[in-house]
């Protein structure tokens, strides 16, 4: 394939087939411009329910709605040509029953063009995952720290240490056996993540897990330094754009107050010059 040839976006089966191969690359996106920046670099892009905290100022992901996910999903879809679009199912949209999950998953995919949905939960969600997959909904699972369950987990704590390891391992096996095409492992010990990666037949996507996972994902605003409310241990800041943006805004404000902006080159003359006219 030439460097200019168009690359078709992968689908769920393409992602599944990457098990044990070159690590999968993923980031979250919530807007068209950001999606365009990562398209071509990422294998899949996730519209995460973290949008509630990152863009809407919520204290957790629990207040995110279907309408919010659809709005941001549509925006991200407009920026992608070569990466697969995956979209989170928000809290309360799938836990009640497999039928409820199917209705909402089908709506998310139909209205955004996403190639798959992601939902949280392990053993307790296996029946729902199986129900969705049998009806044509590709599912990315999410075990370990599941942010939608922070009230029962007691906060954003590492999951799978000591006597918890078997439960997280069982969750990973359950979602793989139910038909998920991949599974996100969030905030689990590296040794446990490596064991899960070795034992399950689907790709593992790490976030605060292990470099041995089959892929990695980060919240883009975290790794670019835009979101500074807190910095998890597992986030590497590849840039610190937040302070740069703040400095630029401060400079703009100072120039406006000093009447240095707009300057002559930023305003329009009373009459535009006529092309070809002699001086």
N, C-alpha and C positions, 0 to 999 in steps of 0.2 A: 504494500500500500504506500503510495506516495505521501509526502508530508502535507500535501494540500488536499488529499482525498478526504471525503466526508466520512466520519466515523459514526456508525449507527449506535444509538444509546443502548446499553445492555439492558436485558430484562432480568427477572428474578432467577430464571434458570441459568443465565450467564453468570450471575453473581454466585450462585450455588456452586457452579463448576470451578470457581476459583479457589475452592478449598485446598489448602496446602501449597498454593502457588505464590505468585508475586503478591505481596500484601495489598489489600483493598484500601483505597483512600476515600475518605468521606469527611464532609463538613456540614454544619447546618447552614441554612440560608432562609431569609424571611422576605427578601426584596429582590426585584428584578436586577438592579445593578450588581448586587453582591453575587447573585446566581451567575451572571455573565462572567464575573471575574474567576469563579471557580470551575466553570464549565470547561471541560477539556483536561483539567487537572484531577478532578474527582471521578471515581467510578460511579458513585451515587451521591446524591445530595438529599439531605433530610430536612424537611420542614418540621422542625421540632416544636413541641408545645412549650419549650423554653422561651418561645416568642413572648409569652406572657410576662416573664421576668425581664427579658432583655430589652424588648421594645415597648411594652405596655406598663412597666413599673409595678407589676404585681409581686406579691411577696413569695408566691410559689406558682406552680403550674396548675393548681386546682381550679382557678377561675377561668381558664381558657375554654372557649366555646367552639362548637362546630363551625359557626360562622367565621370566627377568627381564623381557624385552620384553613377553611376554604379560601378566604380572602388572600391570605399569605401564600397558600399553595398555588393559586392562580398567578400571583405575581412572580413566584419563583419559576413556574413552568414557562413563562414568557422569556426567561433568561437562559434556558437550557436547550441544547441541541444534542450534546454528546454524553451527558451524564444521565443516569436513571433518577427519576424523582420518586422519593419515598415520603410519606406524610404520616405524622403521628395521629393516632386516635386520642382525642382529649378525654380527660377524666369524666366518667359518667356516661360515656357514649357506647360502651361495649360490655361493661361488667354485669349488667342485669341478666342477659341471656344471649345465647348464640344468635337468636333471631334479631335482637336489637343490634348486636355487633354487625351482622350482615347488612342491615338497612343502612347503618351509618357508614360502614366501610364502602359499600357500593356508592353511596352519595359522594363521599370524599373522592373516590377514584373518578366517578363520572364528571364531577364538577371541576376537577383540577387536572385531570389527565395523568395522575400519578400512576406509576407502575406497580406500587405496593403500598400497604399500610404497615405501620409499626404499632404494636400494643405491648403493654407491660404485664408481667405476671408469668409464673411458671406452671407448676402442677395444676393449680386451680384454673388456669386458662387453657389447658390442653384441649379440652372438649370444644371450646370456642374456636381455637385455631384450626382444629380438624374440620369443624363445620364450615368455616370460611374457605379453607383451601379446597374442599370438595366442591364448593360453589364458585370457584374461579377467582378468589381473592388471594393473591400472594401475601404472605404475612412474614414480616421481620419481627422476631420476638425480642424481649428485653428482660433480663433477669439480673440478680444481684441487688444493687441499690435501684429501687424503682421510685423515682421522685413523686409519682402520684400517690404513693403509700407512705409518705414521710410521717404522717400522723400516727400510723401504727408501728412504723419502724423506729420512731423516736428521734427523727432528724436525719440529716445527711451523713449517716455513719457507714463505715466499711462493712460489707456483708460477706460472710463466708469464713470468718476466723473461727478457729477451734471447733466447737461442736456445731457451728452453723454451716460448716463446709459441706456436709452431706446433703443438707436441704438445698443449697444453691446448686450442687451437682445434680440432684434429682430434678430440679427445675429445668436445667439446661437439657437434660436427657428427655424430659417430658415434652418440651416444645419442639425439639428435633424430631422425636417420634411422631408428633402430631402433624408434622408437615411444614413447619416453618422453614424458609429457605436460608435463613441466617439468624444469628442471635447476638444482640448487644450484651456485653458483660460490663456492667458499670460498678466501679469502686469495689472490686474484689481483689484479694491477695494474688500476687503474681503467680505463685505456685499453684493455686487453685485454678486460675485462668489457664495456665499451661496444661493442667490435667484435663480440664473441660475441652480445650482445643484438641487435645490428643484423642479424646474419647468420642466426641460427637462427630457426625458425618457432615455437618453443615458448617459454613464459615462462622467464626467468632469475630465480633467487632469490638475492640477494646476501647473503653474510656475510663482511665484510671484502673487498668487491669495489667496487661503484660505486653511487651514487644513481641512475644511469641504468638499473639493472637493472629488470626488470618487477615485482620485489617484494623484500622484505627478511625475514630471519629472525635472531633472536638467542636465545641460551639465557636463559630467563627469570630464573634465579638469578643470572646475570651482570648483567643490566640492572637488577635490583632490589637488587643489592649483598649478596646472601646468600652467594654463592660467591666467596671471596676468595683461593683458593689461587694464582691468577694472574689478571691482567687483560689480555687481548689488546688491542692498539691499536684494533681495530675495535669494541670494546664501549663504548657510552655508558651511564653509570650514570644511569638516570632516577630512582632512589631509592637510599638507602644504608641499607637496612633491617637489615643484619647487625649493625652497631654498636648500633642501637636495640634489637634483640632481645637482644643481649648485656647491655645496660644493664638491661633489664627483668628478665632472669634474675638478675642480680646483686642487684637491689633485692628480688626475691622471696626469695633466699637470706638476705639480711641480715634481713628481717622474720621469717622462720621462726626464725632463730637467736636473735632478740631476743624471740620469742614475741609479736610484733605481728600476725602472721598465723597462723591465722585470727582475725579480730576477731569481736565478738558477732554482727554481721550475716551472718557466713559459717557459723555453726553453728546447730544445731537445738535447740529447747526440749524438755524432757522430754515435754510433752503439747501437741499442737496445739490452738489455741483452737477452740471449737465455733462455727460460723457462727450468728449470730442470738442467741447467748447474752448475757444481761445481765451487766454488770460486777458 
